[in-house]
């Protein structure tokens, strides 16, 4: 079913973002990322007190491919 859209103002879009208005068949952003983080890395808030005396982050990844990007074309 067609969409009737009024005014849309886009200030900025990231390098692999998707801006979608109306009907769509397939949306495929082109991005993949791998994040390694130790204890207490993604804490947010005010007056946090995090004590990590002995903290190690295991970054040994034996996989060759985690998520394929081959068919995203």
PDB file of N, CA, C and O in Angstrom:
ATOM      1  N   UNK A   1       0.838  -1.168   0.000  1.00  0.00           N
ATOM      2  CA  UNK A   1       0.000   0.000   0.000  1.00  0.00           C
ATOM      3  C   UNK A   1       0.885   1.234   0.000  1.00  0.00           C
ATOM      4  O   UNK A   1       1.781   1.330   0.838  1.00  0.00           O
ATOM      5  N   UNK A   2       0.676   2.161  -0.885  1.00  0.00           N
ATOM      6  CA  UNK A   2       1.539   3.343  -0.973  1.00  0.00           C
ATOM      7  C   UNK A   2       1.426   4.218   0.264  1.00  0.00           C
ATOM      8  O   UNK A   2       0.379   4.279   0.908  1.00  0.00           O
ATOM      9  N   UNK A   3       2.502   4.880   0.576  1.00  0.00           N
ATOM     10  CA  UNK A   3       2.540   5.783   1.717  1.00  0.00           C
ATOM     11  C   UNK A   3       2.543   7.219   1.222  1.00  0.00           C
ATOM     12  O   UNK A   3       3.230   7.551   0.256  1.00  0.00           O
ATOM     13  N   UNK A   4       1.779   8.060   1.880  1.00  0.00           N
ATOM     14  CA  UNK A   4       1.780   9.492   1.587  1.00  0.00           C
ATOM     15  C   UNK A   4       2.512  10.162   2.736  1.00  0.00           C
ATOM     16  O   UNK A   4       2.058  10.127   3.880  1.00  0.00           O
ATOM     17  N   UNK A   5       3.641  10.769   2.428  1.00  0.00           N
ATOM     18  CA  UNK A   5       4.509  11.338   3.441  1.00  0.00           C
ATOM     19  C   UNK A   5       4.616  12.833   3.208  1.00  0.00           C
ATOM     20  O   UNK A   5       4.785  13.288   2.076  1.00  0.00           O
ATOM     21  N   UNK A   6       4.517  13.583   4.278  1.00  0.00           N
ATOM     22  CA  UNK A   6       4.682  15.026   4.195  1.00  0.00           C
ATOM     23  C   UNK A   6       6.155  15.395   4.186  1.00  0.00           C
ATOM     24  O   UNK A   6       6.966  14.733   3.538  1.00  0.00           O
ATOM     25  N   UNK A   7       6.491  16.434   4.894  1.00  0.00           N
ATOM     26  CA  UNK A   7       7.861  16.934   4.947  1.00  0.00           C
ATOM     27  C   UNK A   7       8.682  16.074   5.901  1.00  0.00           C
ATOM     28  O   UNK A   7       8.230  15.748   6.998  1.00  0.00           O
ATOM     29  N   UNK A   8       9.872  15.715   5.485  1.00  0.00           N
ATOM     30  CA  UNK A   8      10.809  14.986   6.338  1.00  0.00           C
ATOM     31  C   UNK A   8      12.140  15.716   6.304  1.00  0.00           C
ATOM     32  O   UNK A   8      12.704  15.925   5.230  1.00  0.00           O
ATOM     33  N   UNK A   9      12.643  16.101   7.455  1.00  0.00           N
ATOM     34  CA  UNK A   9      13.931  16.783   7.538  1.00  0.00           C
ATOM     35  C   UNK A   9      14.936  15.831   8.161  1.00  0.00           C
ATOM     36  O   UNK A   9      14.752  15.370   9.287  1.00  0.00           O
ATOM     37  N   UNK A  10      15.997  15.539   7.427  1.00  0.00           N
ATOM     38  CA  UNK A  10      17.055  14.662   7.899  1.00  0.00           C
ATOM     39  C   UNK A  10      18.291  15.518   8.134  1.00  0.00           C
ATOM     40  O   UNK A  10      18.815  16.131   7.203  1.00  0.00           O
ATOM     41  N   UNK A  11      18.750  15.559   9.363  1.00  0.00           N
ATOM     42  CA  UNK A  11      19.923  16.366   9.694  1.00  0.00           C
ATOM     43  C   UNK A  11      21.198  15.628   9.313  1.00  0.00           C
ATOM     44  O   UNK A  11      22.067  16.197   8.652  1.00  0.00           O
ATOM     45  N   UNK A  12      21.319  14.380   9.715  1.00  0.00           N
ATOM     46  CA  UNK A  12      22.505  13.604   9.336  1.00  0.00           C
ATOM     47  C   UNK A  12      22.176  12.118   9.421  1.00  0.00           C
ATOM     48  O   UNK A  12      21.301  11.694  10.175  1.00  0.00           O
ATOM     49  N   UNK A  13      22.905  11.342   8.624  1.00  0.00           N
ATOM     50  CA  UNK A  13      22.780   9.890   8.618  1.00  0.00           C
ATOM     51  C   UNK A  13      24.190   9.318   8.654  1.00  0.00           C
ATOM     52  O   UNK A  13      25.083   9.798   7.955  1.00  0.00           O
ATOM     53  N   UNK A  14      24.382   8.297   9.468  1.00  0.00           N
ATOM     54  CA  UNK A  14      25.692   7.676   9.567  1.00  0.00           C
ATOM     55  C   UNK A  14      26.094   6.966   8.292  1.00  0.00           C
ATOM     56  O   UNK A  14      25.308   6.871   7.350  1.00  0.00           O
ATOM     57  N   UNK A  15      27.314   6.469   8.262  1.00  0.00           N
ATOM     58  CA  UNK A  15      27.869   5.902   7.028  1.00  0.00           C
ATOM     59  C   UNK A  15      27.156   4.629   6.578  1.00  0.00           C
ATOM     60  O   UNK A  15      27.113   4.357   5.378  1.00  0.00           O
ATOM     61  N   UNK A  16      26.601   3.849   7.484  1.00  0.00           N
ATOM     62  CA  UNK A  16      25.871   2.656   7.050  1.00  0.00           C
ATOM     63  C   UNK A  16      24.480   2.628   7.661  1.00  0.00           C
ATOM     64  O   UNK A  16      23.976   1.563   8.018  1.00  0.00           O
ATOM     65  N   UNK A  17      23.866   3.783   7.780  1.00  0.00           N
ATOM     66  CA  UNK A  17      22.519   3.883   8.339  1.00  0.00           C
ATOM     67  C   UNK A  17      21.474   3.639   7.266  1.00  0.00           C
ATOM     68  O   UNK A  17      21.782   3.613   6.074  1.00  0.00           O
ATOM     69  N   UNK A  18      20.237   3.462   7.702  1.00  0.00           N
ATOM     70  CA  UNK A  18      19.120   3.266   6.787  1.00  0.00           C
ATOM     71  C   UNK A  18      18.069   4.323   7.095  1.00  0.00           C
ATOM     72  O   UNK A  18      17.618   4.438   8.234  1.00  0.00           O
ATOM     73  N   UNK A  19      17.679   5.093   6.090  1.00  0.00           N
ATOM     74  CA  UNK A  19      16.584   6.048   6.214  1.00  0.00           C
ATOM     75  C   UNK A  19      15.444   5.534   5.366  1.00  0.00           C
ATOM     76  O   UNK A  19      15.572   5.423   4.147  1.00  0.00           O
ATOM     77  N   UNK A  20      14.324   5.220   6.005  1.00  0.00           N
ATOM     78  CA  UNK A  20      13.245   4.528   5.312  1.00  0.00           C
ATOM     79  C   UNK A  20      11.951   5.307   5.480  1.00  0.00           C
ATOM     80  O   UNK A  20      11.551   5.628   6.599  1.00  0.00           O
ATOM     81  N   UNK A  21      11.297   5.609   4.360  1.00  0.00           N
ATOM     82  CA  UNK A  21       9.953   6.188   4.361  1.00  0.00           C
ATOM     83  C   UNK A  21       9.133   5.403   3.343  1.00  0.00           C
ATOM     84  O   UNK A  21       9.554   5.240   2.198  1.00  0.00           O
ATOM     85  N   UNK A  22       7.981   4.925   3.750  1.00  0.00           N
ATOM     86  CA  UNK A  22       7.079   4.269   2.806  1.00  0.00           C
ATOM     87  C   UNK A  22       7.310   2.780   2.699  1.00  0.00           C
ATOM     88  O   UNK A  22       7.881   2.147   3.587  1.00  0.00           O
ATOM     89  N   UNK A  23       6.844   2.232   1.570  1.00  0.00           N
ATOM     90  CA  UNK A  23       6.929   0.796   1.334  1.00  0.00           C
ATOM     91  C   UNK A  23       8.371   0.379   1.091  1.00  0.00           C
ATOM     92  O   UNK A  23       9.186   1.158   0.597  1.00  0.00           O
ATOM     93  N   UNK A  24       8.664  -0.850   1.444  1.00  0.00           N
ATOM     94  CA  UNK A  24      10.021  -1.349   1.258  1.00  0.00           C
ATOM     95  C   UNK A  24       9.955  -2.854   1.020  1.00  0.00           C
ATOM     96  O   UNK A  24       9.122  -3.550   1.601  1.00  0.00           O
ATOM     97  N   UNK A  25      10.838  -3.342   0.163  1.00  0.00           N
ATOM     98  CA  UNK A  25      10.951  -4.776  -0.077  1.00  0.00           C
ATOM     99  C   UNK A  25      12.059  -5.370   0.777  1.00  0.00           C
ATOM    100  O   UNK A  25      11.871  -6.402   1.421  1.00  0.00           O
ATOM    101  N   UNK A  26      13.213  -4.716   0.782  1.00  0.00           N
ATOM    102  CA  UNK A  26      14.355  -5.250   1.512  1.00  0.00           C
ATOM    103  C   UNK A  26      15.230  -4.100   1.985  1.00  0.00           C
ATOM    104  O   UNK A  26      15.537  -3.193   1.212  1.00  0.00           O
ATOM    105  N   UNK A  27      15.632  -4.132   3.246  1.00  0.00           N
ATOM    106  CA  UNK A  27      16.561  -3.147   3.799  1.00  0.00           C
ATOM    107  C   UNK A  27      17.799  -3.895   4.245  1.00  0.00           C
ATOM    108  O   UNK A  27      17.714  -4.798   5.077  1.00  0.00           O
ATOM    109  N   UNK A  28      18.953  -3.529   3.700  1.00  0.00           N
ATOM    110  CA  UNK A  28      20.191  -4.214   4.042  1.00  0.00           C
ATOM    111  C   UNK A  28      21.308  -3.199   4.267  1.00  0.00           C
ATOM    112  O   UNK A  28      21.946  -2.766   3.307  1.00  0.00           O
ATOM    113  N   UNK A  29      21.556  -2.813   5.517  1.00  0.00           N
ATOM    114  CA  UNK A  29      22.697  -1.926   5.768  1.00  0.00           C
ATOM    115  C   UNK A  29      24.009  -2.680   5.617  1.00  0.00           C
ATOM    116  O   UNK A  29      24.067  -3.886   5.857  1.00  0.00           O
ATOM    117  N   UNK A  30      25.047  -1.984   5.225  1.00  0.00           N
ATOM    118  CA  UNK A  30      26.355  -2.583   4.995  1.00  0.00           C
ATOM    119  C   UNK A  30      27.277  -2.224   6.150  1.00  0.00           C
ATOM    120  O   UNK A  30      28.019  -1.245   6.070  1.00  0.00           O
ATOM    121  N   UNK A  31      27.239  -2.991   7.203  1.00  0.00           N
ATOM    122  CA  UNK A  31      28.106  -2.705   8.333  1.00  0.00           C
ATOM    123  C   UNK A  31      28.237  -3.948   9.197  1.00  0.00           C
ATOM    124  O   UNK A  31      27.293  -4.727   9.328  1.00  0.00           O
ATOM    125  N   UNK A  32      29.391  -4.124   9.775  1.00  0.00           N
ATOM    126  CA  UNK A  32      29.581  -5.152  10.791  1.00  0.00           C
ATOM    127  C   UNK A  32      30.652  -4.644  11.748  1.00  0.00           C
ATOM    128  O   UNK A  32      31.557  -3.908  11.354  1.00  0.00           O
ATOM    129  N   UNK A  33      30.536  -5.044  12.996  1.00  0.00           N
ATOM    130  CA  UNK A  33      31.482  -4.580  14.005  1.00  0.00           C
ATOM    131  C   UNK A  33      31.660  -5.663  15.058  1.00  0.00           C
ATOM    132  O   UNK A  33      30.767  -6.476  15.297  1.00  0.00           O
ATOM    133  N   UNK A  34      32.802  -5.655  15.666  1.00  0.00           N
ATOM    134  CA  UNK A  34      33.088  -6.561  16.774  1.00  0.00           C
ATOM    135  C   UNK A  34      33.637  -5.720  17.918  1.00  0.00           C
ATOM    136  O   UNK A  34      34.569  -4.937  17.733  1.00  0.00           O
ATOM    137  N   UNK A  35      33.059  -5.885  19.085  1.00  0.00           N
ATOM    138  CA  UNK A  35      33.446  -5.074  20.229  1.00  0.00           C
ATOM    139  C   UNK A  35      33.949  -5.973  21.345  1.00  0.00           C
ATOM    140  O   UNK A  35      33.289  -6.942  21.723  1.00  0.00           O
ATOM    141  N   UNK A  36      35.107  -5.648  21.862  1.00  0.00           N
ATOM    142  CA  UNK A  36      35.636  -6.316  23.043  1.00  0.00           C
ATOM    143  C   UNK A  36      35.607  -5.311  24.183  1.00  0.00           C
ATOM    144  O   UNK A  36      36.083  -4.186  24.034  1.00  0.00           O
ATOM    145  N   UNK A  37      35.054  -5.709  25.316  1.00  0.00           N
ATOM    146  CA  UNK A  37      34.967  -4.795  26.445  1.00  0.00           C
ATOM    147  C   UNK A  37      35.135  -5.570  27.740  1.00  0.00           C
ATOM    148  O   UNK A  37      34.623  -6.680  27.890  1.00  0.00           O
ATOM    149  N   UNK A  38      35.845  -4.981  28.651  1.00  0.00           N
ATOM    150  CA  UNK A  38      36.082  -5.608  29.941  1.00  0.00           C
ATOM    151  C   UNK A  38      34.979  -5.288  30.929  1.00  0.00           C
ATOM    152  O   UNK A  38      33.961  -4.693  30.575  1.00  0.00           O
ATOM    153  N   UNK A  39      35.189  -5.684  32.152  1.00  0.00           N
ATOM    154  CA  UNK A  39      34.188  -5.477  33.199  1.00  0.00           C
ATOM    155  C   UNK A  39      33.985  -3.987  33.444  1.00  0.00           C
ATOM    156  O   UNK A  39      34.951  -3.235  33.574  1.00  0.00           O
ATOM    157  N   UNK A  40      32.737  -3.569  33.506  1.00  0.00           N
ATOM    158  CA  UNK A  40      32.416  -2.172  33.779  1.00  0.00           C
ATOM    159  C   UNK A  40      32.598  -1.244  32.606  1.00  0.00           C
ATOM    160  O   UNK A  40      32.636  -0.030  32.808  1.00  0.00           O
ATOM    161  N   UNK A  41      32.715  -1.741  31.395  1.00  0.00           N
ATOM    162  CA  UNK A  41      33.000  -0.877  30.252  1.00  0.00           C
ATOM    163  C   UNK A  41      31.811  -0.051  29.805  1.00  0.00           C
ATOM    164  O   UNK A  41      31.989   1.106  29.424  1.00  0.00           O
ATOM    165  N   UNK A  42      30.613  -0.596  29.834  1.00  0.00           N
ATOM    166  CA  UNK A  42      29.451   0.095  29.304  1.00  0.00           C
ATOM    167  C   UNK A  42      28.537   0.637  30.393  1.00  0.00           C
ATOM    168  O   UNK A  42      27.344   0.827  30.155  1.00  0.00           O
ATOM    169  N   UNK A  43      29.069   0.887  31.575  1.00  0.00           N
ATOM    170  CA  UNK A  43      28.265   1.461  32.646  1.00  0.00           C
ATOM    171  C   UNK A  43      28.006   2.930  32.361  1.00  0.00           C
ATOM    172  O   UNK A  43      28.911   3.662  31.960  1.00  0.00           O
ATOM    173  N   UNK A  44      26.769   3.357  32.570  1.00  0.00           N
ATOM    174  CA  UNK A  44      26.428   4.768  32.426  1.00  0.00           C
ATOM    175  C   UNK A  44      25.668   5.208  33.662  1.00  0.00           C
ATOM    176  O   UNK A  44      25.012   4.397  34.316  1.00  0.00           O
ATOM    177  N   UNK A  45      25.753   6.463  33.976  1.00  0.00           N
ATOM    178  CA  UNK A  45      25.037   6.983  35.133  1.00  0.00           C
ATOM    179  C   UNK A  45      25.891   7.989  35.862  1.00  0.00           C
ATOM    180  O   UNK A  45      26.983   8.348  35.422  1.00  0.00           O
ATOM    181  N   UNK A  46      25.366   8.437  36.991  1.00  0.00           N
ATOM    182  CA  UNK A  46      26.079   9.421  37.797  1.00  0.00           C
ATOM    183  C   UNK A  46      26.654   8.748  39.033  1.00  0.00           C
ATOM    184  O   UNK A  46      26.008   7.894  39.640  1.00  0.00           O
ATOM    185  N   UNK A  47      27.829   9.121  39.392  1.00  0.00           N
ATOM    186  CA  UNK A  47      28.531   8.679  40.599  1.00  0.00           C
ATOM    187  C   UNK A  47      28.658   7.167  40.678  1.00  0.00           C
ATOM    188  O   UNK A  47      28.315   6.562  41.694  1.00  0.00           O
ATOM    189  N   UNK A  48      29.147   6.559  39.610  1.00  0.00           N
ATOM    190  CA  UNK A  48      29.396   5.122  39.616  1.00  0.00           C
ATOM    191  C   UNK A  48      30.669   4.818  40.386  1.00  0.00           C
ATOM    192  O   UNK A  48      31.647   5.563  40.312  1.00  0.00           O
ATOM    193  N   UNK A  49      30.649   3.741  41.109  1.00  0.00           N
ATOM    194  CA  UNK A  49      31.841   3.262  41.804  1.00  0.00           C
ATOM    195  C   UNK A  49      32.035   1.811  41.406  1.00  0.00           C
ATOM    196  O   UNK A  49      31.385   0.918  41.951  1.00  0.00           O
ATOM    197  N   UNK A  50      32.917   1.579  40.469  1.00  0.00           N
ATOM    198  CA  UNK A  50      33.179   0.243  39.956  1.00  0.00           C
ATOM    199  C   UNK A  50      34.575  -0.162  40.385  1.00  0.00           C
ATOM    200  O   UNK A  50      35.538   0.561  40.128  1.00  0.00           O
ATOM    201  N   UNK A  51      34.696  -1.299  41.030  1.00  0.00           N
ATOM    202  CA  UNK A  51      35.991  -1.805  41.491  1.00  0.00           C
ATOM    203  C   UNK A  51      36.290  -3.112  40.760  1.00  0.00           C
ATOM    204  O   UNK A  51      35.683  -4.144  41.046  1.00  0.00           O
ATOM    205  N   UNK A  52      37.212  -3.060  39.831  1.00  0.00           N
ATOM    206  CA  UNK A  52      37.649  -4.246  39.101  1.00  0.00           C
ATOM    207  C   UNK A  52      39.131  -4.434  39.380  1.00  0.00           C
ATOM    208  O   UNK A  52      39.980  -3.905  38.663  1.00  0.00           O
ATOM    209  N   UNK A  53      39.429  -5.176  40.405  1.00  0.00           N
ATOM    210  CA  UNK A  53      40.826  -5.324  40.798  1.00  0.00           C
ATOM    211  C   UNK A  53      41.615  -6.114  39.767  1.00  0.00           C
ATOM    212  O   UNK A  53      42.665  -5.655  39.319  1.00  0.00           O
ATOM    213  N   UNK A  54      41.138  -7.281  39.381  1.00  0.00           N
ATOM    214  CA  UNK A  54      41.797  -8.095  38.374  1.00  0.00           C
ATOM    215  C   UNK A  54      40.801  -8.348  37.255  1.00  0.00           C
ATOM    216  O   UNK A  54      39.925  -9.204  37.382  1.00  0.00           O
ATOM    217  N   UNK A  55      40.928  -7.613  36.164  1.00  0.00           N
ATOM    218  CA  UNK A  55      39.988  -7.745  35.065  1.00  0.00           C
ATOM    219  C   UNK A  55      40.747  -8.009  33.780  1.00  0.00           C
ATOM    220  O   UNK A  55      41.651  -7.255  33.420  1.00  0.00           O
ATOM    221  N   UNK A  56      40.386  -9.068  33.094  1.00  0.00           N
ATOM    222  CA  UNK A  56      40.965  -9.388  31.797  1.00  0.00           C
ATOM    223  C   UNK A  56      39.844  -9.559  30.775  1.00  0.00           C
ATOM    224  O   UNK A  56      38.773 -10.075  31.095  1.00  0.00           O
ATOM    225  N   UNK A  57      40.099  -9.127  29.559  1.00  0.00           N
ATOM    226  CA  UNK A  57      39.147  -9.320  28.480  1.00  0.00           C
ATOM    227  C   UNK A  57      39.754 -10.293  27.490  1.00  0.00           C
ATOM    228  O   UNK A  57      40.803 -10.022  26.907  1.00  0.00           O
ATOM    229  N   UNK A  58      39.091 -11.433  27.300  1.00  0.00           N
ATOM    230  CA  UNK A  58      39.578 -12.447  26.380  1.00  0.00           C
ATOM    231  C   UNK A  58      39.230 -12.035  24.956  1.00  0.00           C
ATOM    232  O   UNK A  58      38.055 -11.996  24.591  1.00  0.00           O
ATOM    233  N   UNK A  59      40.237 -11.727  24.155  1.00  0.00           N
ATOM    234  CA  UNK A  59      40.008 -11.329  22.766  1.00  0.00           C
ATOM    235  C   UNK A  59      40.437 -12.411  21.787  1.00  0.00           C
ATOM    236  O   UNK A  59      40.616 -12.137  20.600  1.00  0.00           O
ATOM    237  N   UNK A  60      40.601 -13.622  22.266  1.00  0.00           N
ATOM    238  CA  UNK A  60      40.970 -14.726  21.397  1.00  0.00           C
ATOM    239  C   UNK A  60      39.715 -15.216  20.677  1.00  0.00           C
ATOM    240  O   UNK A  60      38.824 -15.789  21.305  1.00  0.00           O
ATOM    241  N   UNK A  61      39.641 -14.996  19.385  1.00  0.00           N
ATOM    242  CA  UNK A  61      38.477 -15.388  18.601  1.00  0.00           C
ATOM    243  C   UNK A  61      38.938 -16.375  17.538  1.00  0.00           C
ATOM    244  O   UNK A  61      39.643 -16.006  16.599  1.00  0.00           O
ATOM    245  N   UNK A  62      38.537 -17.624  17.691  1.00  0.00           N
ATOM    246  CA  UNK A  62      39.002 -18.651  16.756  1.00  0.00           C
ATOM    247  C   UNK A  62      38.157 -18.721  15.488  1.00  0.00           C
ATOM    248  O   UNK A  62      38.519 -19.441  14.558  1.00  0.00           O
ATOM    249  N   UNK A  63      37.038 -17.992  15.424  1.00  0.00           N
ATOM    250  CA  UNK A  63      36.212 -17.982  14.213  1.00  0.00           C
ATOM    251  C   UNK A  63      36.930 -17.234  13.094  1.00  0.00           C
ATOM    252  O   UNK A  63      37.620 -16.244  13.335  1.00  0.00           O
ATOM    253  N   UNK A  64      36.760 -17.715  11.886  1.00  0.00           N
ATOM    254  CA  UNK A  64      37.319 -17.009  10.740  1.00  0.00           C
ATOM    255  C   UNK A  64      36.364 -15.902  10.305  1.00  0.00           C
ATOM    256  O   UNK A  64      36.786 -14.779  10.029  1.00  0.00           O
ATOM    257  N   UNK A  65      35.083 -16.227  10.247  1.00  0.00           N
ATOM    258  CA  UNK A  65      34.062 -15.259   9.854  1.00  0.00           C
ATOM    259  C   UNK A  65      32.955 -15.290  10.901  1.00  0.00           C
ATOM    260  O   UNK A  65      32.419 -16.356  11.205  1.00  0.00           O
ATOM    261  N   UNK A  66      32.608 -14.127  11.454  1.00  0.00           N
ATOM    262  CA  UNK A  66      31.536 -14.071  12.439  1.00  0.00           C
ATOM    263  C   UNK A  66      30.184 -13.858  11.785  1.00  0.00           C
ATOM    264  O   UNK A  66      29.234 -14.585  12.077  1.00  0.00           O
ATOM    265  N   UNK A  67      30.083 -12.875  10.907  1.00  0.00           N
ATOM    266  CA  UNK A  67      28.832 -12.607  10.210  1.00  0.00           C
ATOM    267  C   UNK A  67      29.183 -12.271   8.773  1.00  0.00           C
ATOM    268  O   UNK A  67      29.928 -11.328   8.505  1.00  0.00           O
ATOM    269  N   UNK A  68      28.642 -13.048   7.861  1.00  0.00           N
ATOM    270  CA  UNK A  68      28.964 -12.842   6.458  1.00  0.00           C
ATOM    271  C   UNK A  68      28.317 -11.603   5.881  1.00  0.00           C
ATOM    272  O   UNK A  68      27.164 -11.301   6.187  1.00  0.00           O
ATOM    273  N   UNK A  69      29.057 -10.876   5.038  1.00  0.00           N
ATOM    274  CA  UNK A  69      28.548  -9.694   4.364  1.00  0.00           C
ATOM    275  C   UNK A  69      28.451  -9.947   2.857  1.00  0.00           C
ATOM    276  O   UNK A  69      28.309  -9.001   2.082  1.00  0.00           O
ATOM    277  N   UNK A  70      28.526 -11.204   2.439  1.00  0.00           N
ATOM    278  CA  UNK A  70      28.622 -11.532   1.022  1.00  0.00           C
ATOM    279  C   UNK A  70      27.334 -11.196   0.281  1.00  0.00           C
ATOM    280  O   UNK A  70      27.392 -10.620  -0.806  1.00  0.00           O
ATOM    281  N   UNK A  71      26.172 -11.539   0.837  1.00  0.00           N
ATOM    282  CA  UNK A  71      24.906 -11.345   0.132  1.00  0.00           C
ATOM    283  C   UNK A  71      24.303  -9.953   0.315  1.00  0.00           C
ATOM    284  O   UNK A  71      23.218  -9.687  -0.201  1.00  0.00           O
ATOM    285  N   UNK A  72      24.974  -9.068   1.031  1.00  0.00           N
ATOM    286  CA  UNK A  72      24.479  -7.706   1.212  1.00  0.00           C
ATOM    287  C   UNK A  72      24.944  -6.838   0.055  1.00  0.00           C
ATOM    288  O   UNK A  72      25.843  -6.012   0.212  1.00  0.00           O
ATOM    289  N   UNK A  73      24.350  -7.022  -1.072  1.00  0.00           N
ATOM    290  CA  UNK A  73      24.726  -6.225  -2.237  1.00  0.00           C
ATOM    291  C   UNK A  73      23.498  -5.707  -2.940  1.00  0.00           C
ATOM    292  O   UNK A  73      23.611  -5.011  -3.949  1.00  0.00           O
TER     293      UNK A  73
END
